[in-house]
């Protein structure tokens, strides 16, 4: 059995983008994620880094221990490198720390959480897209997930751009990640700036409320901060027209996940054209559909206003 290594230093370089998996206290979800990932072409040629967060409470220790026992039994990847935190970082700090750590020795990464199922083409798509668009200053993120929008079935290209980001199976590059600021003080400019809020909300009117909740300490999200960094740099996310990732954490078991049926997708038999396109622009019709899918109801906006003074 391949013996996982404990992460101390990162000196080796690999041609394929390494995979980073963040795990916590969901042993069954973690197992499904790893088993699905192993079915992807290129899995056995890929290096897998696993970051395991420590339990926040004594009640979570048993589940965390189960996850840690399981990840030390994984084999089938080129190399498996594990880092177990001795203190609870929380998801946001874990992702920021882990991705930054791996960028000490790699130029691009593929980032996963413990509640995802993949198409067999996922790793091929991610690696080829990361190679193709590495020098494109307008693309900060490659997403394996795609939104369930009807009009994409008639879209002629295999990929599209959006000002919306996604954290469900994604990739980025060292130079783009290096432009990020994580301290909340960087984002405070949005609090009383309606013009900036409206610009950020091009991807859905849930964006500004989420960032303001981040600033108020209501949520702790790396993803909404990363989305804002993209917006500030006039950058976009590249998506496949058919999703290569399904989130199984929409059952309400995740740290920040509630049951959200509107994001559920089926993994279809999809062979994306890995030659990709050199001329990509935002399709405003697609963007309108994405904005509508991700916008808050009047009821949710009213609740935000009553609870947090956000509308």
Secondary structure per residue as TSV (DSSP state, phi and psi in degrees):
chain	resnum	aa	ss	phi	psi
A	1	X	-	360.0	135.5
A	2	X	-	-66.0	127.8
A	3	X	-	-93.1	120.7
A	4	X	-	-63.1	153.0
A	5	X	E	-105.8	147.2
A	6	X	E	-84.2	137.9
A	7	X	-	-78.7	117.1
A	8	X	S	-121.3	-56.3
A	9	X	-	-134.4	152.8
A	10	X	-	-121.3	97.8
A	11	X	-	-113.9	-24.8
A	12	X	-	-81.0	151.3
A	13	X	-	-119.5	143.1
A	14	X	-	-129.0	152.2
A	15	X	S	-70.6	-41.9
A	16	X	S	-79.3	149.3
A	17	X	-	-65.4	132.7
A	18	X	E	-68.1	154.5
A	19	X	E	-102.0	132.0
A	20	X	E	-113.2	125.3
A	21	X	E	-118.5	125.0
A	22	X	E	-102.3	124.8
A	23	X	E	-125.1	158.9
A	24	X	-	-142.2	-93.6
A	25	X	S	-132.5	31.3
A	26	X	-	-123.7	82.8
A	27	X	H	-60.0	-41.3
A	28	X	H	-69.3	-43.1
A	29	X	H	-63.0	-42.7
A	30	X	H	-60.1	-43.6
A	31	X	H	-62.6	-43.9
A	32	X	H	-62.7	-40.3
A	33	X	H	-62.3	-48.3
A	34	X	H	-65.9	-44.1
A	35	X	H	-62.6	-38.5
A	36	X	H	-68.0	-41.6
A	37	X	H	-62.0	-36.6
A	38	X	H	-65.6	-21.5
A	39	X	T	-81.5	-9.1
A	40	X	S	-76.1	139.3
A	41	X	T	-62.0	138.5
A	42	X	T	87.6	-4.5
A	43	X	G	-59.5	-43.6
A	44	X	G	-72.5	-8.6
A	45	X	G	-104.0	1.1
A	46	X	S	-104.5	146.6
A	47	X	E	-88.9	132.6
A	48	X	E	-113.6	119.0
A	49	X	E	-100.2	130.4
A	50	X	E	-118.8	125.4
A	51	X	E	-109.9	118.4
A	52	X	E	-108.3	117.7
A	53	X	-	-80.4	151.1
A	54	X	-	-79.7	157.0
A	55	X	-	-64.7	143.2
A	56	X	S	-81.2	-32.7
A	57	X	S	-131.1	163.9
A	58	X	G	-61.9	-31.7
A	59	X	G	-65.7	-25.2
A	60	X	G	-89.6	-8.3
A	61	X	H	-60.6	-41.8
A	62	X	H	-60.9	-44.8
A	63	X	H	-67.3	-40.0
A	64	X	H	-62.7	-41.8
A	65	X	H	-62.2	-39.1
A	66	X	H	-63.4	-43.1
A	67	X	H	-62.0	-44.5
A	68	X	H	-66.5	-36.4
A	69	X	H	-63.6	-42.0
A	70	X	H	-66.5	-46.5
A	71	X	H	-65.3	-22.7
A	72	X	T	-80.2	-3.6
A	73	X	T	-105.9	-0.8
A	74	X	-	-71.3	138.6
A	75	X	-	-146.5	166.2
A	76	X	S	120.6	-9.8
A	77	X	S	-99.7	165.9
A	78	X	S	-60.4	-40.7
A	79	X	E	-157.9	145.6
A	80	X	E	-124.9	123.3
A	81	X	E	-124.8	123.2
A	82	X	E	-116.2	136.4
A	83	X	E	-125.6	121.3
A	84	X	E	-104.8	119.8
A	85	X	-	-75.5	142.4
A	86	X	S	-91.0	-10.9
A	87	X	S	-129.3	154.0
A	88	X	-	-77.3	116.9
A	89	X	-	-89.9	-28.9
A	90	X	-	86.1	157.4
A	91	X	H	-62.2	-45.6
A	92	X	H	-59.7	-51.7
A	93	X	H	-66.5	-33.1
A	94	X	H	-62.5	-45.8
A	95	X	H	-66.8	-47.0
A	96	X	H	-59.4	-45.9
A	97	X	H	-65.1	-49.3
A	98	X	H	-65.2	-47.0
A	99	X	H	-63.9	-44.2
A	100	X	H	-61.3	-38.4
A	101	X	H	-62.8	-46.5
A	102	X	H	-69.2	-28.5
A	103	X	T	-70.8	-4.2
A	104	X	T	-68.5	-21.0
A	105	X	T	-135.5	6.0
A	106	X	-	-135.9	156.5
A	107	X	S	-98.3	-18.3
A	108	X	E	-149.2	155.3
A	109	X	E	-142.7	157.9
A	110	X	E	-116.6	125.6
A	111	X	E	-116.6	129.6
A	112	X	E	-131.2	152.3
A	113	X	E	-113.1	175.6
A	114	X	T	-88.1	31.6
A	115	X	T	-143.4	38.5
A	116	X	E	-125.6	145.7
A	117	X	E	-119.9	143.9
A	118	X	E	-123.0	149.4
A	119	X	-	-70.6	152.3
A	120	X	T	-63.1	-18.0
A	121	X	T	-92.0	0.0
A	122	X	H	-56.5	-52.8
A	123	X	H	-67.0	-36.7
A	124	X	H	-60.7	-48.4
A	125	X	H	-59.2	-48.7
A	126	X	H	-62.9	-46.3
A	127	X	H	-64.5	-43.7
A	128	X	H	-67.9	-39.5
A	129	X	H	-67.0	-38.9
A	130	X	H	-65.3	-33.0
A	131	X	H	-73.7	-44.5
A	132	X	H	-63.5	-43.6
A	133	X	T	-107.5	18.2
A	134	X	T	-62.9	-28.7
A	135	X	T	-100.8	5.4
A	136	X	-	-83.2	111.0
A	137	X	T	-70.6	-12.7
A	138	X	T	-92.9	-4.9
A	139	X	E	-119.0	119.8
A	140	X	E	-105.6	-23.5
A	141	X	E	-137.5	140.6
A	142	X	E	-107.8	126.2
A	143	X	E	-109.2	137.6
A	144	X	S	-88.7	-23.3
A	145	X	-	-82.2	150.0
A	146	X	-	-137.9	147.7
A	147	X	-	-72.8	144.6
A	148	X	-	-78.7	79.0
A	149	X	-	-114.9	126.5
A	150	X	G	-59.0	-40.7
A	151	X	G	-66.9	-17.3
A	152	X	G	-67.2	-21.6
A	153	X	G	-66.5	-20.7
A	154	X	G	-107.9	2.9
A	155	X	-	-75.1	134.9
A	156	X	S	-78.6	-24.8
A	157	X	S	-93.1	160.6
A	158	X	S	-87.6	-10.8
A	159	X	E	-136.3	160.5
A	160	X	E	-147.0	160.5
A	161	X	E	-102.7	149.7
A	162	X	E	-145.9	150.6
A	163	X	S	-82.3	-2.1
A	164	X	-	-84.4	143.0
A	165	X	-	-103.7	177.2
A	166	X	-	-151.9	141.2
A	167	X	-	-110.3	12.9
A	168	X	S	-100.6	77.5
A	169	X	S	82.1	86.6
A	170	X	E	-139.7	168.0
A	171	X	E	-143.8	157.6
A	172	X	E	-155.5	-175.7
A	173	X	E	-120.2	156.7
A	174	X	H	-58.0	-44.6
A	175	X	H	-67.8	-35.0
A	176	X	H	-71.4	-45.6
A	177	X	H	-60.8	-32.3
A	178	X	T	-67.7	-14.3
A	179	X	T	-84.9	-6.3
A	180	X	-	-75.6	145.2
A	181	X	-	-115.9	137.7
A	182	X	-	-114.6	-14.5
A	183	X	S	-72.1	135.4
A	184	X	G	-58.8	-26.1
A	185	X	G	-61.1	-28.2
A	186	X	G	-65.5	-29.1
A	187	X	G	-97.4	-3.4
A	188	X	G	-65.9	-17.4
A	189	X	G	-60.6	-21.4
A	190	X	G	-79.9	-16.8
A	191	X	T	-55.8	-46.3
A	192	X	T	-120.2	24.8
A	193	X	-	-115.6	93.9
A	194	X	H	-64.6	-35.1
A	195	X	H	-62.7	-42.9
A	196	X	H	-68.4	-39.3
A	197	X	H	-61.5	-44.0
A	198	X	H	-64.9	-37.4
A	199	X	H	-65.1	-44.2
A	200	X	H	-63.6	-33.8
A	201	X	G	-80.2	5.8
A	202	X	G	-58.5	-26.3
A	203	X	G	-93.2	1.0
A	204	X	-	140.7	135.9
A	205	X	T	-77.9	10.7
A	206	X	T	-86.2	-14.6
A	207	X	H	-66.2	-54.8
A	208	X	H	-61.0	-44.5
A	209	X	H	-57.8	-38.7
A	210	X	H	-64.8	-42.5
A	211	X	H	-67.3	-38.6
A	212	X	H	-67.1	-36.7
A	213	X	H	-63.0	-36.9
A	214	X	H	-60.3	-44.8
A	215	X	H	-67.4	-30.5
A	216	X	H	-86.4	-2.9
A	217	X	T	80.5	14.6
A	218	X	S	-76.7	-38.8
A	219	X	-	-126.6	166.2
A	220	X	-	-131.7	96.7
A	221	X	-	-129.2	125.7
A	222	X	H	-76.6	-31.7
A	223	X	H	-66.6	-41.0
A	224	X	H	-70.3	-31.0
A	225	X	H	-70.1	-40.0
A	226	X	H	-63.9	-40.1
A	227	X	H	-61.5	-39.0
A	228	X	H	-67.6	-39.6
A	229	X	H	-59.1	-42.7
A	230	X	H	-59.2	-48.1
A	231	X	H	-60.2	-43.3
A	232	X	H	-63.7	-27.9
A	233	X	T	-99.0	13.0
A	234	X	T	55.2	37.9
A	235	X	-	-109.1	167.7
A	236	X	E	-134.4	173.2
A	237	X	E	-110.8	139.8
A	238	X	E	-98.8	128.8
A	239	X	E	-119.8	150.2
A	240	X	E	-78.2	152.4
A	241	X	S	-70.5	-23.7
A	242	X	S	-120.7	137.0
A	243	X	-	-67.0	136.3
A	244	X	S	-103.2	5.2
A	245	X	E	-138.4	138.6
A	246	X	E	-122.8	131.6
A	247	X	E	-89.4	115.7
A	248	X	G	-93.7	2.9
A	249	X	G	-87.3	1.5
A	250	X	G	-73.7	5.3
A	251	X	G	-80.6	0.8
A	252	X	T	93.9	3.3
A	253	X	T	-85.4	-14.4
A	254	X	S	-78.6	165.3
A	255	X	S	-59.3	-43.5
A	256	X	S	-120.0	14.1
A	257	X	-	-106.1	130.0
A	258	X	-	-111.7	169.9
A	259	X	-	-68.2	116.1
A	260	X	-	-134.0	89.0
A	261	X	G	-64.6	-26.5
A	262	X	G	-66.4	-15.5
A	263	X	G	-99.7	-0.7
A	264	X	-	-70.6	134.1
A	265	X	-	-130.7	157.6
A	266	X	-	-102.7	140.4
A	267	X	-	-84.8	102.6
A	268	X	-	-84.8	165.5
A	269	X	-	-74.0	101.5
A	270	X	-	-132.9	122.2
A	271	X	-	-112.8	88.8
A	272	X	-	-63.6	147.6
A	273	X	-	-72.9	105.9
A	274	X	T	-79.3	4.1
A	275	X	T	-79.9	-23.6
A	276	X	-	60.0	-176.2
A	277	X	-	-119.3	145.1
A	278	X	S	-88.1	-18.0
A	279	X	-	-118.7	96.6
A	280	X	-	-120.3	132.5
A	281	X	-	-135.0	158.9
A	282	X	B	-62.9	127.0
A	283	X	-	-90.4	112.5
A	284	X	H	-65.5	-29.8
A	285	X	H	-67.1	-42.5
A	286	X	H	-65.3	-42.2
A	287	X	H	-62.3	-37.2
A	288	X	H	-63.5	-39.7
A	289	X	H	-66.4	-40.7
A	290	X	H	-66.1	-41.4
A	291	X	H	-61.0	-44.6
A	292	X	H	-63.5	-42.8
A	293	X	H	-60.3	-35.7
A	294	X	H	-101.5	7.1
A	295	X	-	-86.8	151.1
A	296	X	-	-81.7	147.6
A	297	X	-	-72.1	162.9
A	298	X	H	-58.0	-38.4
A	299	X	H	-62.5	-45.3
A	300	X	H	-65.3	-39.2
A	301	X	H	-66.2	-38.0
A	302	X	H	-65.4	-42.1
A	303	X	H	-62.3	-41.1
A	304	X	H	-61.2	-39.1
A	305	X	H	-67.9	-43.9
A	306	X	H	-66.0	-42.7
A	307	X	H	-82.0	-38.4
A	308	X	H	-128.5	-0.5
A	309	X	S	71.9	24.6
A	310	X	-	-114.0	133.5
A	311	X	-	-128.8	360.0
